[in-house]
Amino acid sequence: MELPVQLPAMSQVETCLSSANSWAFDAFQLTSATAGRPLSVLAYWLLHQSGLAAWAHLDHTKLARWLCRIEDGYCANPYHNRSHAADVVQTMHMLLTRGGLMPGYADHLTQLAAYLAAVCHDYQHIGRTNDWLVETQDELALRYNDRSPMENHHLAGAFSLLKHPDMNFLQAMPKATYDRLRKLVIELVLGTDMKQHFSIMGSFTAMHRTAPAMLSRKQSTLGLGRTSHGVSPSELSIASSYHAASARGSCESHSPKDGKNLQPSSDQDKLLSLQMALKCSDLGHLAAPLPVHLAWVSRLEAEFFAQGDAERAQGLTISPLCDRTKQGITKSQVGFFDFVALPLFNNFTARFTTAKPLLRGVMAN
């Protein structure tokens, strides 16, 4: 199989790609081995290894061009960059193939949509939060009426590239099939907006009647303001109430004991489960070996501090955890783990039990 770019050390690349089929994956290593092309190389390889490229009659050359253009569109942010995108693609791959989504929850078209959503989910991310875009009346916030401006931009930009004939790798796909694919990709990427987090997780949990995730640390250890991934104090309060209510009326998940051959009860069940999977993938670094996880947290802190610097320069109120003169996210992870990460991974793996290695990784950190 011919990869989309010329690689300097093929043996190192092959070693990194082989690790893509395990829960232990280091996107930084792949970035180094591919000379800065982790996303296009990994995605191209997975789409061919999975058989999806052949199934969907994807144009190989146009696919390579599109992937490279998407990768080039990832800005050189400390956190929201092409290495992060590759990490998300790999975690989604594991949840599809080893986490219980296939085959019941993910037919071929759904698998393709999941991979493509992971590829473009942060395309052209500018390293600022949606709240910052709204507060500064950024063009993206105005264009999308303050509703998930960054996520809407990721999608619009990625699909716009397909308007170019030399990058439309989906040209052979029947229109009805393409419309289904596009709709699912849109729903998945929009679901990564943290403002949708508790709504999606609450609906998923209620549908499967999974036992609520128990808090592993005291609520009093929460940091002030926003957590490391942009969850506001009000959203944390909603989460706390949600857990309290769920704890009074929880019951066991109805998943098969071996976690295999799961079937969705409805189209809504299927969509919610896939949205949860992409959300888990978006936070996949939380399950990485501790040194890798800490490297990602440090990068996110640097990105937040850069936003704080911009706010200070513009005379704006500095967002919580964005002020480099105060405590950053490297010191404020506890609340995020208790109210967001652990409930997310615990509830997902209560249904999809073969994804438990991901939960164990989160717990270890």
N, C-alpha and C positions, 0 to 999 in steps of 0.2 A: 504494500500500500504506500503510495506517495504522499508524504505530508505536505502541507501547504507552504512551508518555508524551508529554506536550506538550514540545516542544523549543524553546529560546530562539533558536537561530540555525541554521535548517535547512540553509543552504548550507554551513556549517562541518561539520555532521554528515554531509552527503552526501559532502563531500571526504574525511572520515575513513573513512566506510564504503567508499568506492571503493578506498582503500588496503588494505582487508581482503583484496583479491584479489591482493596482491603480498607478497613476502617482507619488504618494508620496512613495518613497522607500529608505531605508537606509541600504546599504550593510554592513556598520560597525556593525549595530545591528545584522544582520544575522550572520556575522562572529563570534560575541560574543556568540550568542545563540547556534551555531553549534560547538562551541569549535574549530574554525578555519577551518570549512568545508563548507563555504558558496556556493562555486561553484558546487561541486558534489551534494549537497543536493538540491539546487535550480534547477539545470538542470535536475536531475533525476525526481524531482517532476513535473516540467513543461512538460517534454516529456511524462509522464504518464497522467497528467491531461488533456493535449491537445488531447490525443488519438493517438498520433503519434507512441508511442511505440507499441501499438496494431496494428495499420495500417501497419507499416513496419515490423512487426514480429521481433522486436528487442529482442535479448536474454538479459533478465533482469540482470542476474548475470554478464555477460560479459560487459554490459553497465556500471554497477556500478564499475567494475574494471577499465574500460577505463577512466571513469570520475574521479575516485580517482587518477589514475596515472597522468592524465592531471593536476589535481589540485596540486599534489605533484611536478609537473614540473614547477609550477609558483614559481619563486624565491622570496625571502623575500625582494623585493625591496620596497621602501617607497610608490611608486605609481603603477608601473606595477606589480601587485601582484594578488593573487586569489580573493581578495575583489573587485578589479577593474573588473576582469573578470565576477564576479557575477553581478556586476552593469550593465555591458554591456549586459549580457544575459537578465536581467530583462527589460531593456529599449527596446531591440529588441522584447521581448515578447509583450510589450505594443504597439509597432508600428505595429506588426503583427495583434494583436487581437483588438486593439482600435484605431489604427492610420490609418486605411483605406487600408492596404495592402491585407488583406483577405476579400473575397476569390479571387478577380480578379487577383491580382498580386502574390498570394502565394497559390498554390495548396499544397497538403500534402507533396510532395517531396521537394518543395521549402521551406516550413516551416521547415522541418527537416534540410535542408541545412543551413538555416539562424540561427537556434539554435546552430548547431554544429560549424558553423563559429564563432559565438560569444563566444562559450566555449573555443575554441583553438586559438583565434586571437592573443594572446600575450604569448602563451606557450613557456616557457623557455626564456623569455625576460631577458636580462642580465642587464637592467637598463642603457643602453647606446644608443645613437642615431645611426642611420645608417651612418651619416656623420663621427662619431667617429670610427665606424668599418672600414670605407673606409680609413680614414686618417691614422689609425694605421696598416693598412693592416692585419686586423684581419682575422682569418681563415674563418669566415663566409663570409666576403666580397670577399675573394679570391675564395671561393667555388661557390658563386653566381654572380661572375663578377661585383661586386659593384651595382647590381640591386636589390633593396629591400631585402638586405641580411637578415634582421631580420624577415620580413614577410615570406620570403621563408623558413626560418628555422622553424618558427611556424608551417607551413603547413607540411613540410617534417617530422618533429618530431611527429606530431599528427597522420599522416597517417601511419607512420612507426610502431606505436604501434598496429595497426590493423593486422600487420604481425604475431603477437603472437596469436595463436589459443585461448588462454584463455581470450583475450580481443577483439576479432573480433565480436562485437555485430551486425555487418551488414552481417554476413555470409549467412543468408537466403535470402538476397536481390539479385534479378537477376542481372547479370553482366551489362546489358545495363542500368538498373536503377541506379546501383552503379556508373557507369561511369558518368552519368548525375549529380548525387549528388556530386561526387568528383569535377567535373569541376566547379560547381557553388560555392562550398565552397572555392576553390582556387581563383576564381575571386573576391569573397567577401573579403577575407582576404588580398589579394594583393592590393585591393582598399583602405585599411586603411593606406597605406604608404602616408604620407603627400605630397610627391612629386607628387602624382597623384591627389591631392585635386582639384586644379582649373580646370584641364582637365575634371574630372568627373562631377563637379558641373556645368561647362560651358556647357557640352553636355546635361546634364539633363535640365538645364534652357532653352537652345535653343529648346529642343524637346517639352517642355511644354509651351514655350513662357511666362514664369512666370514673373511677375514684379520684378525688382531687389530689393534686400534689401537696404534700405536707411541707410547710416551711421548715427549712433546715437551720435557720438562724433567727434570732429575735428581731421583731419588726423595729425595735428601738435603734437598731444599728443602721437604719436607712440614712443615706446621705441626703442633704438638702437639695431642692430643685430637681433638675432632670437627671436621670440615671445615665449610665454610659451609652445607652443606645436610644436615648431620646424619649423616654417615657416620663410623662409629667407627674407631679405629685397627685393631681386629681385622678389620673389613670391608675396610679398605684392604690389610691383609696378605693376605687371601683374594684380593683383586683382583690383587695383585702376583704371587701364585702362579699365578693363572689366566692372566695374560698370559705368564708365563714358559713355562707348559706349551703354550699355544696357539701361541707363536712357533715351537716346535719342530715342530709338525705342522699348520701352517696351509696353506690352499690358496685358490684364487680363488673368488669368489662365482659362482654359476651364474645370475645375473640376466641377462636380455636386455641387450644393449649400450645400447639406447635407454631402458631402464628402464620400458618401457610394456608393457601387456598381461600383467602378472604375475598368476600364478594360485597360490593356496595349495595346498600338497601335502596338507594335512589341516586338520581343524577346529582342531587344536592350533597349527598354523602360523599360521592366521588369527588366533587369539586372542593368541598371543605377539606377532605383528606389530602388532596394535592396541594392546596394552599398551605396547609399545615406543614407538609413536607418541604415546600420551598422556604417557608419561614424557618424551619429547623436547619435547612441547608444554609440559609443566609447567616445563621448564627453558629455554623458548624465549627468554627474555630474554638468555641467554648468547650468542645470535646477533644480538642487536639492535645498532644502531649504538652505538659505545662510550659516548657520553654517556648514552644510555638505559639501557644495561647497568649502568653505574656507579651510576646513580640507583637501580636495583633493588637492587644490592648494598648500597648505603648504607642502604636501607630494611630489608633483612634484618638488617643489623648492629644497627640500632636495635631491632628486634624481639627479637633475641637478648639484647641488653643489658637490655631490659625484663624478660626471664625471669630473667636473673642478679640483677637488683635484687630480684625477688620471692623468689628462692632465699636471697639474703642476709637479707632481712627475716624469713624463716621459719627461719633458722638452718641451712639446708641447704648441702651442698657445692655451690659454684657450678659449673655445667657449663662445660666448655671452650668458649672463644670467647664466653661470655656475661658475662664479667667486664669491665666498662667501664674498670677500672683497668689492664687489660692489653691486649695486642694483639688486635684484633678481626678479623672476617672480611675486611675490606677489605685486610688484610695477609696473609691466609692462603688465597688463592684457588688457588695453584699446585697443591697436592696434589689439590684437588677437580677441577681441569681434567684433570690427568694420569690419575687413576685412575677418575674417574666420567664427567665430561662428554665428553671426547674419545673414549673407548672407546664410550660410548653412541651418540653421533652418527655416529661412523665406522662402527660395525657396522650401524646402521640404514641408512645411506646406501649401504653396500656392497651391500645387497640392493635398496633403493629408490633407485636412482641419480638419479632426477629430483629428489630432495630434497637434492641436493648443495649448493644455495645456503645451506641451513641450516648445514651443516658448515663452509662457507667463512666464514660469519659468526662461528661459534664460534672458528675458527682465527684470525680477525682480532683477536679480543679476547685 
